[in-house]
Amino acid sequence: MRAVVYQGIHDVAVREVPDATIKEPTDVVIRVTSSAICGSDLHMYDGRPEPPPGMIMGHEPLGVIEQVGSAVWRVTAGMRVVVPTHLFCGVCYNCARGFTASCMRVREDGLGAAYGYAGMGDYPGAWAELLRVPFADANCVPVHGTPGDDREDDFVLLADAFVTGWHATQLARVSAGDTVAVFGAGAVGLLAAYSSVLRGAAVVFSVDRVPERLAMAKALGAMPIDFTQGDPVELIIEHRRSMGLPLAEKPLIGTDVVIDAVGFQALDRADVSRESADQVISDAARLVNPNGRLGIVGVYPVSDPRAPEDAGIDGALGVPWGRFFGKGVSIGFGRTNDRQYTALLRDLVTAGRAHPGAIVSHHGTLEDAPALLAEFRRREHGVVKAVLRPQA
């Protein structure tokens, strides 16, 4: 089969590799019809962390089941399924409590696993024609329709981006009437803003600097904030004041909720050519209202050997805990427990209530992956969310 493999920093290529096959009775093999490119793939593309050469990349698959192991009973050949990024067994102590991102059985050296992701288990990725799915009864989520239909882009985003965006709003307990600020308007940030709108937020701010992303945020119902035009905290506060808050609420000029969808590669506002891993955390501490909530889904690694100027090399950040404590802020963060949300969000899509595929800006074949990754990394040509079609 053809697959996109990692060869080195900023170097991926399409290669012929052995077909994915059934290894355990609980496996299935799917023929991948769509597989999205994620911002987390860019981390590995930059070597942060660096995958082993030859690793098949990609962790956001949608496809049709072709082969079924003898112990699989819930799904059958021919079913169209989306497969969550974080694979899990479904029955261990953590999975049974809904914490599927911390499955205790899928990786010997830690909790949880993912397809095509360095340090997250030996599971080949989904930028390929075929994908082996372990523990298929737990990991395959059936979806309606046929490959290539008008919901192909909606359904493939259930593998990661939409689910993670929703997870951010769950961590921050977004509810009707809330004011929300989302830092980062990549796919997850956009879908966190969109999820906030779906949950009834009164106003949602989307902070970024890429024009195409900000335009998409506006189309999804958020208010774009370009941080190259000034301090985003002050810009949001200025807007909040202009709304004419009631007298008793005038001290609450920040937002009830702040969502960090950027993570450790945040840019330094004073010099966007440099990274500042704690930039968003610092902004959040200034912006969030007393007794507000912070949801963090941007990636923060345990270590970052390629961190610029040794900043954050050991995963440590300068977090303003005193300000958070003084405000009584609740903070939630961590990887997505996908299966808490996939069926719910699938049903919203099926009912026509949610259209996450609106953020997909580009489609391509496996052969287009190297160019799309390079353009995505450089924020060129309007690449916001790209989806590969391995069968094209």
PAFI-883973 format. One line per 5 residues: number of its first residue (from 1); for each residue x, y, z of C-alpha. Coordinates in pm, 1 decimal. Layout:
BEGIN
NUM) X/Y/Z; ...;
***
This chain:
BEGIN
1) 0.0/0.0/0.0; 102.5/363.5/-35.8; 165.8/570.5/275.0; 327.3/897.8/382.4; 635.5/826.7/592.9;
6) 863.5/1046.4/800.7; 1221.6/1064.2/665.8; 1366.8/1352.4/865.1; 1294.0/1704.8/982.2; 1077.2/1876.8/718.8;
11) 1106.4/1568.5/501.2; 817.5/1328.7/435.4; 753.4/1116.7/128.1; 505.8/870.2/-19.2; 640.9/516.3/-16.4;
16) 520.5/164.4/-85.3; 498.0/-16.3/248.8; 354.6/-354.0/356.2; -23.4/-364.1/369.5; -191.0/-320.7/706.6;
21) -320.9/-659.5/820.9; -511.4/-823.9/1104.5; -272.5/-909.0/1390.3; -515.7/-983.1/1673.3; -868.9/-1128.5/1671.1;
26) -999.8/-793.6/1796.9; -855.5/-597.9/1499.0; -1012.6/-465.2/1184.0; -846.3/-311.9/879.4; -1010.9/-11.7/718.5;
31) -960.3/133.6/372.6; -899.4/500.9/445.8; -1114.9/743.0/245.9; -1006.7/1062.2/425.7; -725.0/1143.8/666.9;
36) -670.1/1496.3/795.2; -349.1/1687.9/863.0; -326.3/1817.5/1220.2; -119.5/2082.9/1393.6; 26.8/1803.2/1605.8;
41) 169.9/1657.0/1286.1; 362.4/1981.0/1243.0; 527.2/1927.7/1581.7; 675.5/1603.0/1452.8; 746.7/1753.4/1111.9;
46) 964.5/2000.6/1304.1; 1123.0/1716.7/1504.5; 949.8/1818.6/1829.5; 925.8/1527.6/1909.6; 1107.2/1353.7/1627.4;
51) 952.9/1029.8/1495.5; 1165.0/732.0/1394.0; 1249.1/737.5/1022.0; 999.5/533.4/823.7; 706.8/591.9/1061.6;
56) 374.6/628.3/881.7; 222.3/958.4/992.1; -135.4/1073.2/1045.1; -395.4/1018.2/1315.4; -732.6/1142.1/1185.6;
61) -888.9/863.6/973.6; -1229.4/796.3/820.4; -1286.8/487.8/608.8; -1465.5/163.3/535.7; -1396.9/-166.6/710.7;
66) -1241.9/-425.5/477.2; -1113.9/-701.0/708.5; -1260.1/-812.5/1040.7; -1092.6/-1015.2/1315.5; -1264.8/-1326.0/1448.7;
71) -1341.4/-1170.5/1790.3; -1501.1/-850.2/1657.3; -1878.6/-841.8/1697.3; -2000.9/-479.1/1704.3; -1881.9/-371.1/1359.0;
76) -1876.8/-557.6/1028.9; -1711.5/-542.9/687.8; -1850.9/-266.0/469.9; -1929.0/-29.9/757.4; -1821.5/330.2/724.5;
81) -1639.7/430.6/1043.4; -1443.1/716.9/1194.2; -1154.2/617.5/1420.2; -1058.5/838.0/1718.1; -696.8/952.3/1739.9;
86) -634.1/803.7/2084.8; -675.5/429.4/2061.6; -779.5/238.9/2371.0; -889.2/-102.5/2492.9; -1225.8/0.8/2633.4;
91) -1217.1/-226.0/2939.0; -919.1/-132.9/3159.7; -967.8/61.5/3483.0; -924.0/400.7/3316.4; -1126.5/320.7/3004.3;
96) -1414.1/186.2/3213.3; -1432.6/525.7/3386.0; -1432.8/712.6/3055.1; -1065.7/818.3/3058.7; -982.6/656.8/2726.4;
101) -683.0/885.5/2660.1; -517.2/716.0/2959.1; -577.1/354.9/2855.7; -353.6/121.4/3056.8; -321.9/-157.5/2799.1;
106) -223.4/-1.1/2467.1; 130.9/105.6/2556.0; 384.6/-60.7/2783.2; 582.0/254.8/2862.2; 295.1/485.8/2951.4;
111) -75.1/562.0/2942.0; -266.5/600.5/2618.8; -159.7/566.4/2257.3; -216.5/725.7/1917.7; -172.0/638.0/1552.6;
116) 133.9/775.5/1376.7; 257.5/971.3/1675.7; 610.5/969.7/1817.2; 628.7/835.6/2170.5; 267.2/717.7/2171.6;
121) 308.7/350.6/2087.9; 400.8/146.4/1783.4; 88.0/212.2/1579.2; 136.0/303.5/1210.8; -48.6/616.3/1106.0;
126) -344.5/695.1/885.6; -187.0/880.1/592.9; -212.3/553.1/410.8; -446.2/348.4/198.1; -510.1/97.6/477.3;
131) -508.4/120.4/857.4; -509.5/-150.2/1123.0; -745.7/-61.4/1409.7; -684.6/-257.5/1733.9; -969.6/-316.3/1979.2;
136) -1203.7/-238.4/1692.6; -1528.2/-274.8/1884.7; -1419.0/11.0/2110.0; -1239.0/225.3/1853.3; -1461.4/217.2/1544.5;
141) -1747.5/468.7/1546.2; -2003.4/389.8/1272.6; -2126.1/687.3/1069.1; -2400.6/722.1/811.5; -2370.4/769.8/438.3;
146) -2120.6/664.6/177.1; -1758.7/763.7/111.0; -1719.1/1097.3/-61.5; -2064.8/1227.3/26.8; -2139.9/1579.0/149.5;
151) -2050.7/1485.1/508.5; -1709.4/1333.2/439.2; -1528.7/1639.4/577.5; -1764.1/1665.7/875.9; -1714.1/1304.0/974.3;
156) -1334.0/1293.4/935.1; -1307.9/1579.2/1186.1; -1468.9/1351.5/1445.0; -1138.0/1164.8/1455.8; -968.5/1452.5/1638.3;
161) -1021.0/1822.5/1563.0; -1392.7/1859.9/1639.5; -1370.6/1626.6/1937.3; -1070.8/1814.3/2079.3; -1238.6/2149.8/2023.9;
166) -1545.5/2023.9/2208.8; -1323.3/1878.1/2481.2; -1179.8/2226.6/2538.4; -1527.2/2363.2/2603.9; -1600.2/2071.7/2834.8;
171) -1280.9/2132.0/3033.2; -1377.8/2497.5/3069.4; -1746.6/2419.8/3131.4; -1871.1/2659.2/2863.1; -2242.0/2722.0/2905.1;
176) -2515.2/2948.6/2770.3; -2440.8/3317.9/2814.6; -2066.7/3281.1/2876.0; -1806.8/3511.0/2726.9; -1525.1/3304.4/2576.8;
181) -1180.2/3385.1/2437.8; -1005.0/3119.0/2230.2; -633.6/3169.8/2170.3; -531.2/3003.2/1845.7; -741.7/2967.0/1531.4;
186) -594.8/2652.3/1390.5; -839.4/2367.3/1336.1; -880.8/2288.4/1706.7; -907.1/2654.8/1805.7; -1165.0/2721.0/1536.1;
191) -1368.5/2422.0/1644.1; -1336.8/2519.0/2009.8; -1483.2/2857.4/1913.5; -1751.7/2684.1/1706.1; -1828.2/2445.0/1992.1;
196) -1864.7/2744.3/2224.5; -2117.8/2892.6/1982.7; -2305.0/2560.5/1968.7; -2315.5/2554.6/2349.3; -2477.9/2897.9/2361.1;
201) -2190.9/3133.0/2449.2; -2298.1/3497.2/2433.5; -1978.9/3612.2/2261.4; -1669.9/3424.6/2145.4; -1337.8/3591.7/2064.3;
206) -1085.8/3414.8/1838.7; -723.5/3529.4/1872.3; -475.2/3464.8/1591.8; -273.7/3652.3/1330.3; -340.1/3457.1/1006.7;
211) -600.8/3640.0/795.0; -757.7/3324.2/652.6; -801.3/3175.9/998.6; -952.5/3494.1/1137.9; -1193.5/3514.5/845.0;
216) -1299.1/3156.3/907.8; -1349.5/3229.4/1278.9; -1582.7/3514.6/1184.7; -1776.2/3287.1/949.6; -1823.5/3041.3/1237.7;
221) -1975.6/3309.1/1459.5; -1670.6/3428.9/1655.5; -1521.1/3777.3/1676.3; -1169.7/3779.2/1525.5; -887.2/3942.2/1722.2;
226) -561.5/3996.8/1531.4; -282.5/4004.0/1788.7; -49.5/4182.4/1546.5; -278.8/4485.2/1583.2; -220.6/4515.9/1957.7;
231) -226.3/4334.0/2288.7; -516.3/4085.8/2244.9; -609.6/4110.1/2612.4; -650.1/4487.1/2583.8; -835.0/4455.1/2251.5;
236) -1084.6/4213.5/2405.9; -1125.8/4426.7/2718.3; -1182.1/4732.6/2499.5; -1456.5/4550.0/2314.2; -1613.6/4430.1/2637.6;
241) -1623.7/4789.6/2767.3; -1780.3/4908.7/2442.5; -2067.8/4666.5/2495.2; -2185.5/4874.3/2791.0; -2178.3/4635.6/3084.4;
246) -2430.2/4693.6/3364.9; -2288.0/4900.8/3651.3; -2256.0/4607.6/3891.6; -2068.5/4402.5/3628.4; -1818.6/4664.2/3513.5;
251) -1527.3/4502.2/3701.3; -1586.3/4184.6/3496.1; -1432.9/4323.4/3178.8; -1244.4/4005.0/3090.1; -1403.8/3679.3/2981.5;
256) -1565.1/3400.4/3178.3; -1366.8/3141.5/2986.4; -1026.2/3132.6/2819.3; -926.4/2840.3/2596.1; -562.9/2775.3/2502.2;
261) -555.9/2601.8/2165.0; -195.1/2698.6/2091.9; 34.8/2518.4/2333.3; 410.7/2520.2/2361.9; 486.5/2677.5/2022.9;
266) 308.5/3003.3/2101.7; 465.5/3310.7/1945.1; 609.9/3601.7/2136.5; 385.2/3899.6/2061.0; 677.7/4139.1/2089.1;
271) 864.6/3944.9/1820.3; 658.6/3691.2/1624.1; 976.9/3540.7/1480.6; 1040.7/3395.0/1828.4; 853.3/3144.5/2039.0;
276) 735.5/3212.8/2391.9; 589.5/2895.7/2536.7; 413.8/3073.2/2824.4; 268.1/3361.4/2620.1; -88.9/3230.5/2607.7;
281) -87.5/3118.4/2971.5; 24.1/3468.0/3075.5; -243.1/3631.7/2860.6; -507.6/3397.5/3001.6; -416.8/3495.7/3357.7;
286) -466.8/3861.7/3271.9; -790.1/3814.2/3076.2; -994.4/3558.2/3266.3; -1253.6/3700.3/3505.2; -1252.1/3619.2/3878.0;
291) -1399.3/3272.0/3930.1; -1355.1/3203.9/3559.4; -1240.7/2886.5/3386.3; -941.1/2796.7/3172.6; -938.7/2503.8/2929.8;
296) -602.7/2396.5/2784.5; -591.1/2166.1/2481.6; -280.7/2310.6/2317.4; 0.2/2056.6/2342.9; 264.0/2095.1/2617.2;
301) 527.0/1818.3/2596.7; 708.4/1664.0/2890.0; 1030.0/1784.0/2728.4; 1125.9/1974.2/2415.0; 1490.4/1912.1/2322.2;
306) 1462.0/2150.2/2027.5; 1315.6/2436.8/2228.6; 1470.4/2767.5/2117.8; 1726.3/2913.9/2354.1; 1663.8/2627.5/2597.6;
311) 1324.7/2777.4/2690.0; 1092.4/2505.8/2813.3; 1337.8/2227.8/2729.5; 1225.1/2029.4/3034.4; 856.2/2110.0/2991.4;
316) 864.9/2371.3/3268.9; 693.0/2707.4/3217.4; 666.1/3029.0/3412.5; 296.6/3005.4/3506.3; 141.1/3296.8/3703.1;
321) -13.3/3071.8/3965.6; -56.1/3360.8/4209.8; -286.3/3548.2/3974.4; -486.7/3233.8/3895.9; -515.0/3155.4/4267.0;
326) -616.9/3507.8/4357.0; -891.8/3500.9/4095.9; -1014.1/3156.7/4198.7; -975.3/3022.8/3845.1; -1061.7/2661.1/3762.9;
331) -816.0/2501.2/3519.4; -867.8/2188.1/3313.2; -624.4/2042.3/3062.8; -501.4/1724.6/2900.5; -551.8/1490.6/2608.1;
336) -900.0/1422.5/2478.4; -1101.2/1128.4/2606.4; -1242.3/1090.0/2256.4; -1512.8/834.4/2318.5; -1687.5/1057.5/2569.5;
341) -1783.0/1280.2/2277.3; -1764.8/1101.7/1940.4; -2117.2/959.1/1932.5; -2268.2/1284.9/2059.8; -2088.9/1494.8/1798.5;
346) -2157.2/1241.2/1523.3; -2528.0/1270.3/1598.8; -2511.1/1651.3/1587.7; -2353.5/1624.1/1242.3; -2604.8/1363.4/1126.6;
351) -2894.9/1580.2/1245.9; -2757.3/1878.3/1056.2; -2693.5/2077.9/1373.2; -2314.1/2087.8/1335.7; -2094.7/2133.6/1027.5;
356) -1731.5/2114.8/1143.4; -1616.9/2041.2/788.4; -1666.1/2410.8/711.8; -1308.3/2468.1/831.6; -1155.9/2234.0/569.0;
361) -969.9/2457.8/326.2; -775.0/2209.5/113.0; -799.0/1853.9/-20.5; -523.7/1646.1/-171.4; -394.6/1299.0/-246.3;
366) -120.5/1124.3/-50.5; 124.1/1262.9/-304.8; 17.9/1615.1/-208.1; 105.2/1560.8/158.7; 466.2/1693.2/146.5;
371) 361.7/2019.7/-19.0; 53.1/2066.8/200.5; 258.6/2010.8/516.9; 517.9/2264.9/407.6; 250.6/2522.8/319.9;
376) 63.2/2453.9/644.4; 380.3/2504.1/846.9; 454.8/2836.0/673.7; 86.8/2946.0/696.0; 88.1/2988.2/319.5;
381) -183.5/2970.3/53.8; -462.1/2976.8/308.9; -405.8/2623.8/437.0; -617.6/2605.2/753.0; -721.2/2238.5/753.7;
386) -616.1/1996.3/482.2; -767.0/1653.0/422.4; -591.9/1378.7/227.5; -792.2/1138.2/11.4; -574.2/822.9/-14.8;
391) -803.5/658.2/-270.5; -800.0/956.6/-508.2;
***
